[in-house]
Amino acid sequence: MTTQKIALVTGGSRGIGKDIAISLAKKGVDILFTYHSNTLEAEKTVAAITALGRKAFALPLNTADISGFDHFFQQASTILETNFGTNRFDFLINNAGTSLSDSIKDTTEAQFDDMINIHVKGVYFLTQKALNYIQDGGRVINISSAVSRVSFPGVSAYGIMKGAIDVYTRFLAQELGARGISANVVAPGAIFGGGAMEDTPEMRAFVAGVTALGRVGLPDDVGGVVAFLCSDDAKWVNGQRIELTGGMNL
C-alpha cells in the first residue's frame, strides 16, 4: 500500500480549485480533481501539476447530480488502484460551486433549488460516498464563503447554502473524529480571477474599500491555507471556520 498522500479536489480546473490543487502539489501531494465540462482547462491544470513532479488526474463530474456519484467513485477507484495500488485518498476538498447574484425578490425556485443541489446536497452526499475511500487520519476541507458571516444585497440564496456548509462541517468533525479525520471550513471573501465573481473596476474598488488590507482577494490567497490544513502542522485544527478575506467588514 502506498504512503504517498493523495487529495481529491472538486472543481479543480480553474480559479480557487486550481490554486488549491497546485498548492497541495507543491507540498508533495498527488492530485485527483474534478471538472464540470471544460476539458481544456482541466488538461492545463494536469500539466501544471505534473510540471511540479506530482501525479495528476482529472475526471468530469457534475456535483449537483447525486445519481452520478457512484459511477464517479468507481472511476476514481480504478485510477487510484492503477496508479497507486490503493483505492483510498487522504484529503477531500469540497470546492466545486457556482455563484448567484439576485435579490430575494427576484430569486426563482429553480435558482434556489440549483444552489441547494450544488452547494448543499452535492457536498453532503459526495462526502458521504467519499467516507468509504478517505484514509483514517485524513482531512475534509469544505469551501464556504464570507457571506455566511456578512450580508450583501443579492447573495441571499448563496449565503444560506454556505451557512449550511459551515454547520455541516462541525457535524462532520464530530462524527469523523473516531477515525482521526478532521473537518474544517475555509471561507474566502470576494476572490477575483476565478471566474465566479462579477469582475468590474467598480466591484474591485468596492471590495478593496471594505477590506482592511485594502485590496481584493485572488485565487492564490486561498490554496496555501488549504494546503496548511492538510499538513501535519494542522493536525489539531478541527471543526473550525477560517475566513480568508483580508479583513473584510470587520
Secondary structure, DSSP 4 states (H G I P E B T S, - for coil): -----EEEETT-SSHHHHHHHHHHHHTT-EEEEEESS-HHHHHHHHHHHHTTT--EEEEE--TT-GGGHHHHHHHHHHHHHHHHS-S-EEEEEE-------B-TTT--HHHHHHHHIIIIIHHHHHHHHHTTTEEEEEEEEEE--GGGTS--TTBHHHHHHHHHHHHHHHHHHHHHGGGT-EEEEEEE--B-SSSSS---HHHHHHHHHTBTTSS-B-GGGTHHHHHHHTSGGGTT--S-EEEESSSBT-
